[in-house]
Amino acid sequence: MKNDILHRLTAARPAHLDPGRPTPSPVREKELATVMTRPRATRRARATAQPRRVSRPLLSGLALATATAVAAVVITGTAPEKPGPAHSATSGSGSQILLAAASHVEQQLAGSGTYWYVEEHLGSLHKVPGKNYTVAVRTEQRYWTAAAKNKQWSQLLDLGARPATKADEAAWKADGSPASWNLRGETVTYAGKGEIQHDAPGGTADIGTMGDLPLRLLATLPTDEQALRKRLFALVDKDYNAPEKILDRIVVDTAVRLATTLPSTPALRAAAYRLLAAEPGVRSLGDVKDHTGRTGYAVALPSPHEPAELRLIFDKSTGMPLGIEKVATRSGDGVSKGELQDYTTITSMKWTEDAPPFDTDTEDPGPISAPGEEPDAEPAR
């Protein structure tokens, strides 16, 4: 039976859009939006047919939200680069930049190992109530993927909050350098809390996302961009009962994941780049600085989910992904047009023989539900 995608989208939208519902705090709204846009973001109860969401504290929400909102990264442990094309991708249209990045990235050696390891630093930006500065609530996520076995392990740590920019830091110091902040009922600290949770295959809950691609299928995907789009569309059409426009959005979500953190071969990653290059509205951002201070080149894509755009950043010399930022495209709900909403920094991405340091789950936080939503009781089919 197909999942009802419209029901899932309705369940996940911010509660203020539902008639007759009480308005949640801005922090809650942003937390829910983050859960919807980051890859591998929701925890899926094994006994239900659909993901179930529940309102969580801010740090827990970030813990359960991976994504796709990604920003700049430092890639470590990748295979050595083969000589690439001599042309530059720092100028031209967004499509030209993606096509040039594809021609570079497909020159990389494929590499191999038992586990594909990815380490990401996530940041979600929040204005401090009553103050004139913004803090970034930071978490770290680690993933070990055994694609051949269709299994994934994950670990989430609270890294603490920091002023988001130099100007925010100056305002924070003028405020007496507080070590904690109350963000509309949610308390975050400068020090952080360390590990929040870890998740192993076969535990009480597993990580998943809308439009999730079974890892075992990676090796079967075509490396021609048109054939890849057709195959991805067929896969999501099989799983979701939705209009073509929404299925197209899920295809873009999946292509972004193939282009960034999934253990794609160089040829498959390049095909994902070329698929995205054909998307309407893609545009060049030229040279940019990532959140580690590295310079890359970037493109912007309309976000599939909300009034925002995704900014994909690439390494200039290798074409490897440096990540994604999510930026607001209109003002509202306490966010200004052009404002950075959240980001991810990938600090490591490599093949390894080192196994995850755990094989069980931490205490299951329970199913996840939108504010005011009752968990589904229908058993899996």
C-alpha positions as CSV (number, residue, x, y, z in Angstrom):
1,M,0.0,0.0,0.0
2,K,1.3,3.4,-0.9
3,N,2.0,5.9,1.9
4,D,-0.2,9.0,1.8
5,I,2.4,11.7,1.3
6,L,-0.2,14.5,1.6
7,H,-1.1,13.2,5.1
8,R,2.6,13.2,6.0
9,L,3.2,16.7,4.7
10,T,0.1,17.9,6.6
11,A,1.3,16.3,9.8
12,A,4.7,17.9,9.5
13,R,3.8,21.4,8.7
14,P,4.1,24.1,11.4
15,A,1.0,24.0,13.6
16,H,0.3,27.7,13.0
17,L,-0.9,26.8,9.5
18,D,-3.6,24.6,10.9
19,P,-6.9,26.3,11.5
20,G,-8.0,26.3,15.1
21,R,-4.7,25.2,16.5
22,P,-2.8,27.1,19.2
23,T,0.3,28.9,18.0
24,P,3.5,27.2,19.1
25,S,6.6,29.1,20.2
26,P,9.0,30.3,17.4
27,V,11.6,27.9,18.6
28,R,9.1,25.0,18.3
29,E,8.2,26.1,14.8
30,K,11.8,26.4,13.7
31,E,12.6,23.0,15.3
32,L,9.8,21.3,13.3
33,A,10.9,23.0,10.1
34,T,14.5,21.8,10.7
35,V,13.3,18.3,11.2
36,M,11.5,18.4,7.8
37,T,14.4,19.7,5.8
38,R,17.5,17.9,7.1
39,P,18.4,14.5,5.8
40,R,17.9,11.5,8.0
41,A,16.1,13.7,10.3
42,T,13.2,11.8,11.9
43,R,13.3,8.7,14.0
44,R,10.9,6.1,12.6
45,A,9.1,3.7,15.0
46,R,9.5,0.2,13.7
47,A,5.9,-0.8,14.4
48,T,4.2,2.0,12.4
49,A,3.5,2.4,8.7
50,Q,4.5,6.1,8.7
51,P,6.9,8.3,10.7
52,R,5.4,9.7,13.8
53,R,6.5,13.0,15.2
54,V,6.3,14.5,18.7
55,S,7.2,17.9,20.0
56,R,10.7,17.7,21.5
57,P,13.0,20.2,23.3
58,L,15.2,22.2,21.0
59,L,18.3,20.1,21.4
60,S,16.4,16.9,21.0
61,G,14.8,18.2,17.9
62,L,18.2,19.1,16.4
63,A,19.4,15.7,17.5
64,L,16.7,14.0,15.5
65,A,17.2,16.3,12.6
66,T,20.0,15.7,10.3
67,A,19.6,17.0,6.6
68,T,19.7,18.4,4.2
69,A,20.4,21.8,5.3
70,V,24.0,21.7,5.1
71,A,26.8,24.3,5.0
72,A,30.4,24.1,4.5
73,V,32.6,21.2,5.1
74,V,36.1,20.0,5.4
75,I,36.5,16.7,3.6
76,T,39.0,14.3,5.2
77,G,40.2,10.8,4.3
78,T,38.8,11.0,0.7
79,A,40.6,9.1,-2.0
80,P,43.4,10.9,-3.9
81,E,42.4,13.0,-6.8
82,K,43.0,12.1,-10.4
83,P,44.0,14.9,-12.8
84,G,40.9,16.8,-13.6
85,P,39.7,19.1,-16.4
86,A,41.6,22.3,-16.7
87,H,38.6,24.6,-16.9
88,S,37.3,26.6,-14.0
89,A,33.8,26.5,-12.5
90,T,34.0,29.8,-10.6
91,S,32.1,31.7,-13.2
92,G,29.1,31.1,-15.3
93,S,25.5,30.1,-14.5
94,G,24.5,27.8,-11.7
95,S,24.0,25.0,-14.2
96,Q,27.5,25.5,-15.6
97,I,29.0,25.4,-12.2
98,L,27.3,22.1,-11.4
99,L,28.3,20.6,-14.7
100,A,31.9,21.7,-14.2
101,A,31.9,20.3,-10.6
102,A,30.5,17.0,-12.0
103,S,33.4,16.8,-14.5
104,H,35.9,17.2,-11.6
105,V,34.2,14.9,-9.1
106,E,33.9,12.0,-11.5
107,Q,37.7,12.0,-11.7
108,Q,38.0,11.0,-8.1
109,L,38.9,7.4,-7.2
110,A,36.0,5.4,-5.8
111,G,37.6,4.1,-2.7
112,S,36.3,1.2,-0.6
113,G,35.8,-0.1,2.9
114,T,33.3,-1.7,5.2
115,Y,31.8,1.5,6.5
116,W,31.2,4.9,4.9
117,Y,31.8,7.4,7.8
118,V,30.4,10.9,7.8
119,E,30.8,13.5,10.6
120,E,28.7,16.7,10.4
121,H,28.5,19.8,12.6
122,L,25.0,21.2,12.5
123,G,23.9,24.8,13.4
124,S,20.5,26.2,13.8
125,L,20.3,30.0,14.3
126,H,18.0,31.6,16.9
127,K,17.5,35.2,18.0
128,V,17.9,35.6,21.8
129,P,14.6,37.1,23.0
130,G,15.0,40.6,24.3
131,K,18.6,40.9,23.0
132,N,20.2,42.2,19.9
133,Y,22.2,39.0,18.9
134,T,21.7,35.5,17.5
135,V,23.1,32.2,18.7
136,A,23.8,29.1,16.7
137,V,22.7,26.0,18.6
138,R,25.3,23.4,17.5
139,T,25.2,19.6,17.4
140,E,27.5,17.0,15.9
141,Q,26.2,13.9,14.0
142,R,28.2,10.9,13.1
143,Y,27.1,8.2,10.7
144,W,28.5,4.8,9.8
145,T,26.8,3.3,6.7
146,A,27.2,-0.3,5.6
147,A,25.5,0.1,2.2
148,A,25.9,-3.5,1.2
149,K,23.9,-4.6,4.3
150,N,21.4,-1.7,4.1
151,K,22.4,-0.6,7.6
152,Q,23.3,2.6,9.3
153,W,24.5,3.7,12.8
154,S,24.3,7.2,14.1
155,Q,25.4,9.2,17.1
156,L,24.3,12.7,18.1
157,L,26.2,15.1,20.5
158,D,25.3,18.6,21.8
159,L,28.2,20.9,21.2
160,G,26.6,23.9,22.9
161,A,25.5,27.3,21.5
162,R,27.7,30.1,20.4
163,P,27.1,33.7,19.1
164,A,26.5,33.3,15.3
165,T,28.7,36.0,14.0
166,K,31.5,38.4,15.1
167,A,28.9,41.1,15.6
168,D,26.7,38.7,17.7
169,E,29.8,37.8,19.8
170,A,30.4,41.5,20.5
171,A,26.8,41.9,21.6
172,W,26.9,38.8,23.7
173,K,30.0,40.1,25.5
174,A,28.2,43.4,26.1
175,D,25.4,41.3,27.6
176,G,27.8,39.9,30.2
177,S,28.7,36.7,28.2
178,P,25.9,34.5,29.6
179,A,26.6,30.8,29.6
180,S,23.0,29.8,28.8
181,W,20.0,31.2,27.0
182,N,16.2,30.6,27.3
183,L,14.9,30.5,23.7
184,R,11.2,30.9,24.4
185,G,11.0,28.1,26.9
186,E,13.9,26.0,25.7
187,T,17.2,26.3,27.5
188,V,20.5,25.9,25.7
189,T,24.0,26.3,27.1
190,Y,27.4,27.4,26.0
191,A,29.0,24.2,27.4
192,G,26.7,21.7,25.7
193,K,25.5,18.4,27.1
194,G,27.7,15.9,25.3
195,E,26.1,12.8,23.7
196,I,22.3,13.0,23.3
197,Q,21.7,9.6,21.7
198,H,23.0,6.9,19.5
199,D,21.1,4.6,17.2
200,A,22.0,1.1,15.9
201,P,20.3,-1.1,13.3
202,G,17.7,-3.3,14.8
203,G,17.1,-1.1,17.9
204,T,13.8,0.3,19.1
205,A,13.8,3.0,16.5
206,D,15.8,3.7,13.3
207,I,16.7,6.8,11.5
208,G,14.8,7.6,8.3
209,T,13.4,10.4,6.2
210,M,10.7,11.1,3.7
211,G,11.9,9.9,0.4
212,D,14.6,7.8,2.0
213,L,16.6,5.8,-0.5
214,P,17.3,2.2,0.5
215,L,21.1,1.9,0.8
216,R,21.2,-1.4,-1.0
217,L,19.9,0.3,-4.2
218,L,22.9,2.7,-4.5
219,A,24.8,0.2,-6.6
220,T,21.9,-0.2,-9.0
221,L,21.3,3.4,-9.8
222,P,22.2,4.6,-13.3
223,T,25.0,7.2,-13.8
224,D,23.3,9.0,-16.7
225,E,21.5,12.0,-15.2
226,Q,18.3,11.5,-17.3
227,A,18.1,7.8,-16.5
228,L,18.8,8.6,-12.8
229,R,16.0,11.1,-12.6
230,K,13.6,8.6,-14.2
231,R,14.7,5.8,-11.8
232,L,14.4,8.0,-8.7
233,F,11.0,9.2,-9.8
234,A,9.8,5.6,-10.2
235,L,11.1,4.7,-6.8
236,V,9.3,7.6,-5.0
237,D,6.2,7.1,-7.1
238,K,6.1,3.5,-5.9
239,D,6.3,4.5,-2.2
240,Y,4.2,7.7,-2.1
241,N,0.7,8.5,-3.3
242,A,1.1,12.2,-4.3
243,P,0.9,14.6,-7.2
244,E,3.7,14.7,-9.6
245,K,4.9,18.1,-8.3
246,I,5.5,16.7,-4.8
247,L,7.2,13.6,-6.2
248,D,9.5,15.9,-8.1
249,R,10.4,17.6,-4.8
250,I,11.3,14.3,-3.2
251,V,13.4,13.4,-6.2
252,V,15.4,16.6,-5.7
253,D,15.8,15.8,-2.0
254,T,17.2,12.4,-2.9
255,A,19.5,13.8,-5.5
256,V,20.9,16.3,-3.0
257,R,21.7,13.4,-0.7
258,L,23.3,11.5,-3.5
259,A,25.4,14.6,-4.3
260,T,26.5,15.2,-0.7
261,T,26.8,12.6,2.1
262,L,25.6,9.3,0.8
263,P,28.3,6.8,-0.2
264,S,27.8,7.4,-3.9
265,T,30.5,6.4,-6.4
266,P,32.2,9.3,-8.2
267,A,30.1,8.6,-11.3
268,L,26.8,8.5,-9.4
269,R,27.7,11.7,-7.5
270,A,28.5,13.4,-10.8
271,A,25.1,12.2,-12.2
272,A,23.4,13.8,-9.2
273,Y,25.2,17.1,-9.9
274,R,24.0,17.0,-13.5
275,L,20.5,16.1,-12.5
276,L,20.4,19.2,-10.2
277,A,22.0,21.3,-12.9
278,A,18.8,20.8,-15.0
279,E,16.5,22.1,-12.1
280,P,14.6,25.3,-12.8
281,G,15.8,28.3,-10.8
282,V,19.4,27.0,-10.2
283,R,21.8,30.0,-10.0
284,S,25.4,30.8,-9.4
285,L,26.6,32.4,-6.1
286,G,30.3,32.5,-7.3
287,D,33.0,32.3,-4.7
288,V,31.9,31.9,-1.1
289,K,33.3,31.3,2.4
290,D,32.1,28.2,4.3
291,H,31.7,28.0,8.0
292,T,35.3,26.9,8.4
293,G,36.6,29.8,6.5
294,R,37.4,27.8,3.4
295,T,36.7,29.3,-0.1
296,G,34.6,27.3,-2.5
297,Y,32.1,28.0,-5.2
298,A,28.4,27.7,-4.7
299,V,25.0,27.4,-6.4
300,A,21.5,28.1,-5.0
301,L,18.5,25.8,-5.6
302,P,14.9,26.5,-4.6
303,S,14.1,24.5,-1.4
304,P,11.6,21.7,-2.0
305,H,9.8,22.3,1.3
306,E,9.3,26.0,2.2
307,P,10.1,29.6,1.3
308,A,13.9,29.1,1.4
309,E,16.7,28.2,-0.9
310,L,19.5,25.6,-0.5
311,R,23.0,26.8,-1.2
312,L,25.4,24.0,-2.2
313,I,29.1,24.6,-1.8
314,F,31.8,22.7,-3.6
315,D,35.6,22.4,-3.3
316,K,37.2,24.3,-6.2
317,S,39.9,21.7,-7.0
318,T,38.0,18.4,-6.6
319,G,34.4,19.2,-7.1
320,M,33.6,17.4,-3.9
321,P,30.6,18.8,-1.9
322,L,31.4,21.3,0.8
323,G,27.8,21.3,2.0
324,I,24.5,23.3,2.1
325,E,23.1,26.3,3.8
326,K,19.4,27.1,4.1
327,V,18.5,30.7,3.6
328,A,15.1,32.4,3.9
329,T,13.6,33.8,0.6
330,R,11.0,35.9,2.3
331,S,10.4,37.6,5.7
332,G,7.9,36.2,8.2
333,D,7.7,34.3,11.5
334,G,10.6,36.2,13.0
335,V,12.9,35.5,10.0
336,S,14.1,38.1,7.5
337,K,14.6,37.6,3.8
338,G,18.1,36.5,3.0
339,E,18.8,35.3,6.6
340,L,20.7,32.1,7.2
341,Q,18.5,29.7,9.0
342,D,20.7,26.6,9.5
343,Y,23.7,24.9,8.2
344,T,25.8,21.7,8.4
345,T,29.6,21.4,8.3
346,I,31.0,18.0,7.3
347,T,34.2,17.5,9.2
348,S,35.0,14.0,7.9
349,M,33.8,11.8,5.0
350,K,35.6,8.6,4.2
351,W,35.6,4.9,3.9
352,T,36.9,3.0,7.0
353,E,37.2,-0.4,8.5
354,D,36.6,1.0,12.0
355,A,33.3,-0.2,13.3
356,P,30.9,2.0,15.2
357,P,31.7,2.2,18.9
358,F,28.2,0.9,19.9
359,D,25.8,-1.8,18.7
360,T,22.6,-0.9,20.7
361,D,20.4,2.1,21.0
362,T,20.4,4.6,23.8
363,E,17.0,4.9,25.6
364,D,14.4,5.3,22.9
365,P,13.0,8.8,23.0
366,G,9.7,7.5,21.5
367,P,7.9,8.2,18.3
368,I,7.9,11.7,16.9
369,S,4.8,13.8,16.3
370,A,4.0,17.3,15.3
371,P,2.7,19.6,18.1
372,G,-0.9,18.6,18.9
373,E,-0.8,15.5,16.8
374,E,-1.6,12.1,18.2
375,P,0.7,9.2,17.2
376,D,-0.6,6.9,14.5
377,A,-1.9,3.5,15.8
378,E,-2.1,1.7,12.5
379,P,0.3,-1.2,12.3
380,A,2.9,-1.6,9.6
381,R,1.7,-3.3,6.4
